[in-house]
Amino acid sequence: MSTRFKPFATVAVIIEHEGRFLMVEEPQEDQDNRLVFGMPSGHIDANEGIVQAALREGKEEAGFEIELTSFIGIYDYVKDYETIYRFCFAARPLSLPEKLQAQDPDGEILAVRWYSKEEIYAGRENWRTRLVGLCMDDYLKGVRYPLELVRYLRS
């Protein structure tokens, strides 16, 4: 009898405002807590749809309400010990607080700040995962799909 395959399903949100991109900074758990950064992202919770997860993660990690504007893509990231399916979205802020602060229930985020695309790529060695670059590459190339591509069905 084989063991059932259980991949991780995650979402990421690219939030652009005035030519800058919102990134969250946190310690890398498996590398002596080195500071890493990436777009707001996280796991899809049980009984949660992909779009709902993206909105939730965006709000929790950005600290403000967002609106999804398009779907960027699905990324199949296979590591030696796990497989991650990443669903990436583009978004815009609905309102901006005077001070950026994550509403992080896990308490892992150290800072939230705006990065230029040059800062993002110059900091490549500090990306949380390689998915940061793949999602940003597609976003900057203009890859956009309608949100209707992601269908939601609940029993």
TIDOVEX-390692 format. One line per 3 residues: their letters; for each residue y, z, x of N, C-alpha, C. Coordinates in Angstrom, 1 decimal. Example, Ala and Ser with C-alpha at 12.3 -4.5 7.8 and 13.67 -1.06 7.14 Angstrom:
<rs>
AS = -5.7:7.8:13.2:-4.5:7.8:12.3:-3.3:7.8:13.2  -2.2:7.1:12.8:-1.1:7.1:13.7:0.0:7.9:12.9;
</rs>
This chain:
<rs>
MST = -1.2:0.0:0.8:0.0:0.0:0.0:1.2:0.0:0.9  2.2:-0.9:0.6:3.4:-1.0:1.4:4.5:0.0:0.9  5.4:0.4:1.8:6.5:1.2:1.5:7.6:0.4:0.9;
RFK = 8.2:0.8:-0.2:9.3:0.1:-0.8:10.5:0.0:0.1  11.1:-1.2:0.2:12.3:-1.4:1.0:13.5:-0.9:0.3  14.3:-0.1:0.9:15.5:0.5:0.3:16.7:0.3:1.2;
PFA = 17.4:-0.8:1.0:18.6:-1.1:1.7:19.8:-0.3:1.2  20.8:-0.2:2.1:22.0:0.5:1.7:22.9:-0.5:1.0  23.5:-0.2:-0.1:24.5:-1.1:-0.7:25.9:-0.5:-0.6;
TVA = 26.8:-1.2:0.0:28.1:-0.7:0.3:29.2:-1.6:-0.2  30.4:-1.1:-0.4:31.6:-1.9:-0.7:32.7:-1.7:0.4  33.5:-2.7:0.5:34.7:-2.5:1.3:35.9:-3.2:0.6;
VII = 37.1:-2.7:0.9:38.3:-3.2:0.3:39.3:-3.5:1.3  39.7:-4.8:1.4:40.8:-5.2:2.3:42.1:-5.1:1.5  43.0:-4.1:1.8:44.2:-3.9:1.1:45.4:-4.4:2.0;
EHE = 46.0:-5.5:1.6:47.1:-6.0:2.4:48.4:-5.7:1.7  49.4:-5.3:2.5:50.8:-5.1:1.9:51.8:-5.4:3.0  52.7:-6.4:2.7:53.7:-6.8:3.6:53.2:-7.2:4.9;
GRF = 52.0:-7.9:4.9:51.5:-8.4:6.2:50.7:-7.4:7.0  50.5:-6.2:6.5:49.7:-5.2:7.2:48.5:-4.8:6.4  47.5:-4.2:7.0:46.3:-3.9:6.4:46.0:-2.4:6.5;
LMV = 45.6:-1.9:5.3:45.3:-0.4:5.3:43.9:-0.2:6.0  43.9:0.8:6.9:42.7:1.2:7.6:42.6:2.7:7.6  41.4:3.1:7.6:41.1:4.6:7.7:40.5:4.9:9.0;
EEP = 40.9:6.0:9.6:40.4:6.4:10.9:39.5:7.7:10.7  38.4:7.7:11.4:37.4:8.8:11.2:36.6:8.9:12.5  36.0:10.1:12.7:35.1:10.2:13.9:33.8:9.4:13.7;
QED = 33.3:8.8:14.8:32.0:8.2:14.8:31.0:9.2:15.1  30.2:9.5:14.1:29.2:10.6:14.1:28.2:10.5:15.3  27.7:9.3:15.5:26.7:9.1:16.5:27.2:8.9:18.0;
QDN = 28.5:9.0:18.2:29.0:8.7:19.5:30.0:9.8:19.9  29.7:11.0:19.9:30.5:12.1:20.3:31.9:12.2:19.6  31.8:11.8:18.3:33.0:11.9:17.4:34.1:11.0:17.9;
RLV = 33.9:9.9:18.6:34.9:9.0:19.0:35.6:8.4:17.8  37.0:8.3:17.8:37.7:7.8:16.7:37.5:6.3:16.5  37.1:6.0:15.3:36.9:4.6:14.9:37.7:4.3:13.6;
FGM = 37.9:3.0:13.3:38.6:2.7:12.1:38.0:1.5:11.4  38.3:1.4:10.1:37.9:0.3:9.3:38.6:0.3:7.9  38.3:-0.8:7.2:38.9:-0.8:5.8:38.3:0.3:5.0;
PSG = 38.9:0.7:3.9:38.2:1.6:3.0:36.9:1.0:2.5  35.9:1.9:2.6:34.5:1.4:2.3:33.6:2.6:2.1  32.4:2.3:1.5:31.5:3.3:1.3:30.3:2.9:0.5;
HID = 29.4:3.8:0.2:28.2:3.5:-0.5:28.4:3.4:-2.0  27.7:2.5:-2.7:27.7:2.5:-4.1:26.9:3.6:-4.6  27.4:4.4:-5.5:26.8:5.6:-6.1:25.7:5.2:-7.1;
ANE = 24.8:6.1:-7.4:23.9:5.9:-8.5:24.6:5.6:-9.8  24.1:4.7:-10.6:24.7:4.4:-11.9:26.1:3.9:-11.9  26.5:3.3:-10.8:27.8:2.7:-10.6:27.7:1.2:-10.3;
GIV = 28.5:0.4:-10.9:28.6:-1.0:-10.6:29.3:-1.3:-9.3  29.2:-2.5:-8.8:29.8:-2.9:-7.5:31.3:-2.8:-7.6  31.9:-3.4:-8.7:33.3:-3.4:-8.8:33.9:-2.0:-9.0;
QAA = 33.2:-1.2:-9.8:33.6:0.2:-10.0:33.6:1.0:-8.7  32.6:0.7:-7.8:32.5:1.4:-6.5:33.6:1.0:-5.6  34.0:-0.3:-5.7:35.1:-0.8:-4.8:36.4:-0.1:-5.3;
LRE = 36.6:0.0:-6.6:37.9:0.7:-7.1:37.9:2.1:-6.7  36.7:2.8:-6.8:36.6:4.2:-6.5:36.9:4.4:-5.0  36.2:3.7:-4.1:36.3:3.9:-2.7:37.7:3.5:-2.3;
GKE = 38.3:2.5:-2.9:39.7:2.2:-2.5:40.6:3.3:-2.8  40.5:3.9:-4.0:41.4:5.0:-4.4:41.1:6.2:-3.5  39.8:6.6:-3.3:39.5:7.8:-2.5:40.0:7.7:-1.1;
EAG = 39.8:6.5:-0.5:40.1:6.4:0.9:41.5:6.0:1.2  42.1:5.2:0.3:43.5:4.8:0.5:44.4:5.9:0.0  44.0:6.6:-1.0:44.8:7.7:-1.6:45.8:7.2:-2.7;
FEI = 45.6:6.0:-3.2:46.4:5.4:-4.3:45.6:4.4:-5.1  46.1:4.1:-6.3:45.4:3.1:-7.1:45.6:1.7:-6.6  44.5:1.0:-6.7:44.5:-0.4:-6.3:44.1:-1.3:-7.4;
ELT = 44.3:-2.6:-7.2:43.8:-3.6:-8.1:43.1:-4.7:-7.3  41.8:-4.9:-7.6:41.1:-5.9:-6.9:41.6:-7.3:-7.3  41.8:-8.2:-6.3:42.4:-9.5:-6.6:41.4:-10.6:-6.4;
SFI = 40.4:-10.4:-5.6:39.3:-11.4:-5.4:38.1:-10.8:-4.7  37.1:-11.6:-4.7:35.8:-11.2:-4.0:35.8:-12.0:-2.7  35.6:-11.4:-1.6:35.6:-12.1:-0.3:34.2:-12.5:0.1;
GIY = 33.2:-11.7:-0.1:31.8:-12.1:0.3:30.8:-11.0:0.3  29.5:-11.4:0.5:28.4:-10.5:0.7:28.0:-10.6:2.1  27.8:-9.5:2.8:27.4:-9.4:4.2:26.1:-8.7:4.3;
DYV = 25.1:-9.3:5.0:23.8:-8.8:5.1:23.7:-8.4:6.6  23.8:-7.1:6.8:23.8:-6.5:8.2:22.5:-5.7:8.4  21.7:-6.3:9.3:20.4:-5.8:9.6:20.5:-5.1:11.0;
KDY = 20.3:-3.8:11.0:20.2:-3.0:12.3:18.8:-2.8:12.6  18.5:-2.2:13.8:17.2:-1.8:14.2:16.5:-0.9:13.2  17.3:0.0:12.5:16.7:1.1:11.7:17.1:1.0:10.2;
ETI = 18.0:0.0:9.9:18.4:0.0:8.5:19.0:-1.4:8.1  19.1:-1.7:6.9:19.7:-2.9:6.4:20.8:-2.5:5.4  22.0:-3.1:5.6:23.2:-2.8:4.8:23.6:-4.1:4.1;
YRF = 23.8:-4.0:2.8:24.4:-5.1:2.0:25.8:-4.7:1.7  26.8:-5.4:2.2:28.2:-5.1:2.0:28.8:-6.1:1.1  29.5:-5.6:0.1:30.3:-6.4:-0.9:31.7:-6.2:-0.6;
CFA = 32.5:-7.2:-0.1:33.8:-7.0:0.3:34.8:-7.7:-0.7  35.9:-7.0:-1.0:36.9:-7.4:-1.9:38.3:-7.4:-1.3  39.2:-8.2:-1.8:40.6:-8.1:-1.5:41.3:-7.3:-2.6;
ARP = 42.3:-6.6:-2.2:43.0:-5.8:-3.2:44.5:-5.7:-2.9  45.2:-5.2:-3.9:46.6:-4.9:-3.6:46.9:-3.5:-4.2  47.9:-2.8:-3.6:48.3:-1.5:-4.1:49.0:-1.6:-5.4;
LSL = 48.7:-0.8:-6.4:49.4:-0.7:-7.6:50.7:0.2:-7.5  50.6:1.2:-6.6:51.8:2.0:-6.3:51.5:2.6:-4.9  52.5:2.8:-4.2:52.4:3.4:-2.8:53.0:4.8:-2.7;
PEK = 52.3:5.7:-2.3:52.9:7.1:-2.1:53.8:7.0:-0.8  54.7:8.0:-0.8:55.6:8.1:0.4:54.8:8.3:1.7  53.8:9.2:1.5:53.0:9.5:2.7:51.5:9.1:2.4;
LQA = 50.9:8.3:3.3:49.5:8.0:3.1:48.6:9.2:3.4  47.7:9.4:2.4:46.7:10.5:2.6:45.5:10.2:1.7  44.3:10.2:2.3:43.1:9.9:1.6:42.8:11.0:0.6;
QDP = 42.2:10.7:-0.5:41.6:11.7:-1.4:40.1:11.7:-1.1  39.8:12.1:0.1:38.5:12.0:0.7:37.6:13.2:0.3  36.7:13.0:-0.6:35.8:14.1:-1.1:34.9:14.6:0.0;
DGE = 34.5:13.7:1.0:33.6:14.1:2.1:34.4:14.8:3.3  35.7:14.6:3.3:36.5:15.2:4.4:36.3:14.6:5.7  35.9:13.3:5.8:35.6:12.7:7.0:36.8:11.9:7.6;
ILA = 37.7:11.5:6.7:38.8:10.7:7.2:39.9:11.5:7.8  40.3:11.1:9.1:41.3:11.8:9.8:42.7:11.3:9.5  42.8:10.0:9.3:44.1:9.4:9.0:44.0:8.1:8.3;
VRW = 45.0:7.7:7.6:45.1:6.4:6.9:46.4:5.8:7.3  46.4:4.6:7.8:47.6:3.9:8.2:47.5:2.4:8.1  48.7:1.8:8.2:48.7:0.3:8.1:48.6:-0.2:9.6;
YSK = 47.8:-1.3:9.7:47.6:-2.0:11.0:48.0:-3.4:10.8  48.5:-4.0:11.9:48.8:-5.5:11.9:47.4:-6.1:12.2  47.3:-7.4:11.9:46.0:-8.1:12.3:45.8:-8.0:13.8;
EEI = 46.9:-8.1:14.5:46.8:-8.0:16.0:46.2:-6.7:16.4  46.7:-5.6:15.8:46.1:-4.3:16.2:44.7:-4.1:15.8  44.3:-4.7:14.7:42.9:-4.7:14.2:42.0:-5.3:15.3;
YAG = 42.4:-6.5:15.7:41.5:-7.2:16.6:41.6:-6.7:18.1  42.7:-6.2:18.4:42.9:-5.5:19.8:42.0:-4.3:19.8  41.8:-3.6:18.7:41.0:-2.4:18.7:39.5:-2.6:18.4;
REN = 39.1:-3.8:18.6:37.7:-4.2:18.2:36.6:-3.2:18.7  36.8:-2.6:19.9:35.8:-1.7:20.4:35.8:-0.4:19.6  36.8:-0.2:18.7:36.9:1.0:17.9:36.6:0.7:16.4;
WRT = 36.1:-0.4:16.1:35.7:-0.7:14.7:34.6:0.2:14.3  34.6:0.6:13.1:33.5:1.5:12.6:32.2:0.8:12.6  32.2:-0.5:12.2:31.0:-1.4:12.4:31.5:-2.8:12.6;
RLV = 30.6:-3.7:13.0:31.0:-5.1:13.2:31.4:-5.7:11.8  31.0:-5.1:10.7:31.4:-5.6:9.4:32.9:-5.7:9.2  33.7:-4.9:9.9:35.1:-4.9:9.9:35.6:-6.3:10.3;
GLC = 35.1:-6.8:11.4:35.5:-8.1:11.9:35.0:-9.3:11.0  33.8:-9.2:10.5:33.3:-10.3:9.6:34.1:-10.4:8.4  34.4:-9.2:7.7:35.2:-9.2:6.5:36.6:-9.7:6.8;
MDD = 37.2:-9.2:7.9:38.6:-9.6:8.2:38.7:-11.1:8.5  37.7:-11.6:9.3:37.7:-13.0:9.6:37.7:-13.9:8.4  36.8:-13.6:7.4:36.8:-14.4:6.2:38.1:-14.2:5.4;
YLK = 38.6:-13.0:5.3:39.8:-12.8:4.6:41.0:-13.6:5.2  41.1:-13.6:6.5:42.2:-14.3:7.2:42.0:-15.8:7.1  40.8:-16.3:7.0:40.5:-17.7:6.8:40.8:-18.2:5.4;
GVR = 41.1:-17.2:4.5:41.4:-17.6:3.1:40.2:-17.7:2.2  39.1:-17.1:2.6:37.9:-17.1:1.7:38.2:-16.2:0.5  38.1:-16.8:-0.7:38.3:-16.0:-1.9:37.4:-16.6:-3.0;
YPL = 36.8:-15.7:-3.7:36.0:-16.0:-4.9:36.5:-15.2:-6.1  36.3:-15.8:-7.3:36.8:-15.0:-8.5:36.0:-13.7:-8.6  36.6:-12.7:-9.1:36.0:-11.4:-9.4:34.8:-11.6:-10.4;
ELV = 34.9:-12.6:-11.2:33.8:-12.9:-12.2:32.5:-13.2:-11.6  32.5:-13.5:-10.3:31.3:-13.8:-9.6:30.4:-12.6:-9.6  30.9:-11.4:-9.6:30.2:-10.2:-9.7:30.0:-9.8:-11.1;
RYL = 28.8:-9.9:-11.6:28.5:-9.6:-13.0:28.0:-8.2:-13.2  28.4:-7.5:-14.2:27.9:-6.1:-14.4:27.2:-6.0:-15.7  26.0:-5.4:-15.6:25.1:-5.2:-16.8:24.7:-3.8:-16.8;
RS = 24.8:-3.1:-17.9:24.4:-1.7:-18.0:23.5:-1.6:-19.2  22.4:-0.9:-19.1:21.5:-0.8:-20.2:21.9:0.3:-21.1;
</rs>
